[in-house]
Amino acid sequence: MLTNGEVVNTLSILDMVGNSTGLAKFVLLVLLVFSVVSWAIIFAKFFVYRLARSEDNRFLAIFAKAESLTNIYNYSRELKHSPVARVFLTGYRELYLFQERVKGAPAEEGAGKGKEPMRDVDIKGIGLSLNKAINREIERLSNKLEFLATTGSITPFIGLFGTVWGIMHSFRVIGVQGSASIGGVAPGIAEALIATAAGLAAAIPAVIFFNYLNNKIRIFTSRMEDFSKDFVYLAEKNFMR
């Protein structure tokens, strides 16, 4: 660019990266990989959680209105992403096993017809199975979130390593040239600042969305636990005397 007849050299970020040392480029590449994978996980979780919440709402609406557990069972099998529906399937399977043990009627017709009622140990078994199902759903929803936590923890230090390396490079140039001219130390300082910025750019979104997505998991967990209590109460009400 020409200014008052003089040539002014301007370097873009890409130019500075291109002129940096090999180790600095490697540090930036590592940070880029962490950042890209983190954003991929974030977008994937947004999609999965949104779909899960929608299917949860549909299932709970059907569950509140349906009079037959068999109808709810048939509907819930179509909901592949609903954590609550998966918990229900576990509870329904436990009721089915109880029916098989006492050779009873379908679950919604088993009470009050002279069949063997449920005992406290049966109700406790259903509760334990539901808790295990909830833990499995939490594990499924939390899958890969640990990568966001790892990114938020270590990328600032990787960037700091690049920063230290850039400053060392600047001091090495000063030692070779015997003077601390701007032209000699500027590339190393720019290298250091870029590494710092890249580390923070990778870490900050990862930490923010890790906390955000964990809060979503707590909401899913609360909903599953509430449904589990409702299901146990339903079993006690209809299958115990």
PyMOL commands that set and color helices and strands:
alter all, ss='L'
color gray80, all
select helices_A, chain A and resi 13-18+22-65+69-76+83-102+107-109+120-142+145-177+182-239
alter helices_A, ss='H'
color red, helices_A
select strands_A, chain A and resi 2-3+6-7
alter strands_A, ss='S'
color yellow, strands_A
deselect
rebuild
show_as cartoon
